[in-house]
């Protein structure tokens, strides 16, 4: 009960100070009156009684202070008093306050937003049941060619039968595309799907938001076709209608029953996955049982008492036995590999995100240094005030407390603005990078708020403590004597400001070097030659459903009819059809034999990227025919027995030998090499690899990519071409309608995004450094105005004063430049994996950064130096 009364008394003292003070005065006066009355009763006069009572009672003011300490929280009262004082002081210098708050908000906002992304994507566990026991499984080639190869269905089947380290295993095929037929006036569309084992959702510990997941009976070749929708597809295509459950939709013109809808946050195995189908129902038995057809993803859940190393070693033994039993097949792997599922999902974006987080950390540190530097310079102008306060009894602790409170107020206001900025940046990031893995997990939570509060406290502490070296109650007399009326900073404080500037410039140089390397890498990447024409070329993909085009002749007739109509469109200069256009991806490879060469040693293999192309495909894309000819018109269906190879194919597998006229054994029969074409890249960032092209009209392929070239803007042709497809087949949907330039931009999105953000951070840091140089040199000029006036009065030339001030500002910038170049040479090694065609020590980048930094520093120092050189000595001495 006493504690409650004491707490209430302290609250009253804090929030009702006047009432509490009046009560204390009344109580003290009461006790004084009582003592006076007792003294009078002893025979003293009224005057003597009052003096005696005062002597007995003690100093009332001192007693009031002691009582307030007992009744209230003096530390809190002092803090609130200092806070009000700091607000008044900052209000008197609004320009300084606004700049400081803006700098802090940018630093805290950028760092908080990137921390949110890194934590949500890389550090937060997957939203699955016991995610630490989920691992991604790979086949592994001990010769080092394929350390993390996708899994074949036959190998997975043996793992499922023989392994004991997993409580469950699932097989997934990602990237399948279905043509979703339109109903109720809707157009057909291509949707990306994942074929999966029936127990995928069970192993992940996820249940559909509506309906049910797959059962074992659904994942059989003879079962009725079923599908589970993603939340996004359900909302977009079916209006979020729960009645879609147990209804029929048509995928590739086959009927599927919708049995469930997944939660909105679920996105596995890819962000773009829109529906799931049972894999053993969808895939033919020969694909599922093949040991050398590597196109599946395997995921396992470890048993409680099994480690990842033990389980992987067991899988390797199984694969090794299969390899030894099939030594005649060189495409059967001989080991297994694994990674945590989280590591597998975010592996490609891990390094870029950490680089961006480090860049924002540099920006925050630069912001703190900038604030500390401005506070040091500002405290110099207030040093006489502080010295007088100390002379009047202010302790160093109280002076430091006031200074730290002022810094805390700046950091708190700037941090609040930074948190709002971070929220806006996160929303922009999520909207911009919908392709990024785990983007659905990015959001602000309590940990992020706590991190932001921690940053606010650290920024205030760092800037306050660094700048507090100039706030001291010591050497009061020297502070008062440094100038009679004006003030010129002492050498210690000048050195502190210059060192702070040097560190700030060094960090800026490190960021500029990183941004320069990434930007040059991106430019090199975009300037890379795909090996074909990219200007005014339109591409689109389609896939003919087996339900309607089961016969090869049906597919070939569709291909020929489509190309004939497209080539007849006005504005079309050329059109071609192939399995995939350059830059669109790998799309698979295959082994082959050269009939004229001796048999390969046991276990060795030759393989190349496998493509199909119609006779005019190469001309449409501008892929040069180096030797020989393209396909004859008779290369159709069973008569197709020719092949065209790329330049690197001829060089790698034939050397100095002429490949024309030789035969490649593939698909069970020999194909005559009739031509050699120029190399193309399957991705712009990857080097050209050997490619073999087979006739598109052989009837094997069920779809491909249409490439249309025009002599002007090709985008208006997209709609007429899609209308032709609809005329040929009203249920057929096309996808990836992109120009070649758009496709390249899509494939270089990561490089562009990383380079742009780091460049933005570097420009921000350079701006902060320039502001710091300008501000500090302006303060120095103001403080040295008398000295400069005396120099000019004694005959110093104004050009000499200009050089003196410029050198004063450029010295810390030059020191920071040297330190930054050394730091950049070290840290740039961490960017090696992100660079394309650019060495980490690229001399042109370092030279450009040096010139840019010196130019900006000179511009920042020029105006204060010019003002110093134009000082009127009479006016300066009159002020003194």
HELIX and SHEET records of a PDB file:
HELIX    1   1 UNK A    2  UNK A   15  1                                  14    
HELIX    2   2 UNK A   17  UNK A   41  1                                  25    
HELIX    3   3 UNK A   46  UNK A   57  1                                  12    
HELIX    4   4 UNK A   60  UNK A   71  1                                  12    
HELIX    5   5 UNK A   74  UNK A   92  1                                  19    
HELIX    6   6 UNK A   94  UNK A  118  1                                  25    
HELIX    7   7 UNK A  119  UNK A  123  3                                   5    
HELIX    8   8 UNK A  131  UNK A  133  5                                   3    
HELIX    9   9 UNK A  153  UNK A  162  1                                  10    
HELIX   10  10 UNK A  200  UNK A  204  1                                   5    
HELIX   11  11 UNK A  216  UNK A  218  5                                   3    
HELIX   12  12 UNK A  231  UNK A  238  1                                   8    
HELIX   13  13 UNK A  242  UNK A  244  5                                   3    
HELIX   14  14 UNK A  279  UNK A  282  1                                   4    
HELIX   15  15 UNK A  285  UNK A  289  1                                   5    
HELIX   16  16 UNK A  308  UNK A  325  1                                  18    
HELIX   17  17 UNK A  341  UNK A  381  1                                  41    
HELIX   18  18 UNK A  383  UNK A  391  1                                   9    
HELIX   19  19 UNK A  396  UNK A  432  1                                  37    
HELIX   20  20 UNK A  439  UNK A  441  5                                   3    
HELIX   21  21 UNK A  446  UNK A  467  1                                  22    
HELIX   22  22 UNK A  468  UNK A  470  5                                   3    
HELIX   23  23 UNK A  476  UNK A  481  1                                   6    
HELIX   24  24 UNK A  491  UNK A  527  1                                  37    
HELIX   25  25 UNK A  552  UNK A  567  1                                  16    
HELIX   26  26 UNK A  617  UNK A  621  1                                   5    
HELIX   27  27 UNK A  637  UNK A  639  5                                   3    
HELIX   28  28 UNK A  647  UNK A  654  1                                   8    
HELIX   29  29 UNK A  696  UNK A  698  5                                   3    
HELIX   30  30 UNK A  717  UNK A  728  1                                  12    
HELIX   31  31 UNK A  740  UNK A  747  1                                   8    
HELIX   32  32 UNK A  749  UNK A  783  1                                  35    
HELIX   33  33 UNK A  785  UNK A  793  1                                   9    
HELIX   34  34 UNK A  798  UNK A  827  1                                  30    
HELIX   35  35 UNK A  828  UNK A  834  5                                   7    
HELIX   36  36 UNK A  843  UNK A  869  1                                  27    
HELIX   37  37 UNK A  873  UNK A  879  1                                   7    
SHEET    1   A 4 UNK A 151  UNK A 152  0                                        
SHEET    2   A 4 UNK A 294  UNK A 302 -1                                        
SHEET    3   A 4 UNK A 134  UNK A 140 -1                                        
SHEET    4   A 4 UNK A 335  UNK A 340 -1                                        
SHEET    1   B 8 UNK A 151  UNK A 152  0                                        
SHEET    2   B 8 UNK A 294  UNK A 302 -1                                        
SHEET    3   B 8 UNK A 166  UNK A 180 -1                                        
SHEET    4   B 8 UNK A 189  UNK A 196 -1                                        
SHEET    5   B 8 UNK A 275  UNK A 278  1                                        
SHEET    6   B 8 UNK A 226  UNK A 229 -1                                        
SHEET    7   B 8 UNK A 254  UNK A 261  1                                        
SHEET    8   B 8 UNK A 210  UNK A 211 -1                                        
SHEET    1   C 8 UNK A 151  UNK A 152  0                                        
SHEET    2   C 8 UNK A 294  UNK A 302 -1                                        
SHEET    3   C 8 UNK A 166  UNK A 180 -1                                        
SHEET    4   C 8 UNK A 189  UNK A 196 -1                                        
SHEET    5   C 8 UNK A 275  UNK A 278  1                                        
SHEET    6   C 8 UNK A 226  UNK A 229 -1                                        
SHEET    7   C 8 UNK A 254  UNK A 261  1                                        
SHEET    8   C 8 UNK A 248  UNK A 251 -1                                        
SHEET    1   D 4 UNK A 572  UNK A 578  0                                        
SHEET    2   D 4 UNK A 703  UNK A 710 -1                                        
SHEET    3   D 4 UNK A 537  UNK A 543 -1                                        
SHEET    4   D 4 UNK A 734  UNK A 739 -1                                        
SHEET    1   E 6 UNK A 589  UNK A 591  0                                        
SHEET    2   E 6 UNK A 607  UNK A 613 -1                                        
SHEET    3   E 6 UNK A 691  UNK A 695  1                                        
SHEET    4   E 6 UNK A 642  UNK A 646 -1                                        
SHEET    5   E 6 UNK A 669  UNK A 677  1                                        
SHEET    6   E 6 UNK A 625  UNK A 628 -1                                        
SHEET    1   F 7 UNK A 589  UNK A 591  0                                        
SHEET    2   F 7 UNK A 607  UNK A 613 -1                                        
SHEET    3   F 7 UNK A 691  UNK A 695  1                                        
SHEET    4   F 7 UNK A 642  UNK A 646 -1                                        
SHEET    5   F 7 UNK A 669  UNK A 677  1                                        
SHEET    6   F 7 UNK A 663  UNK A 666 -1                                        
SHEET    7   F 7 UNK A 593  UNK A 594 -1                                        
END                                                                             
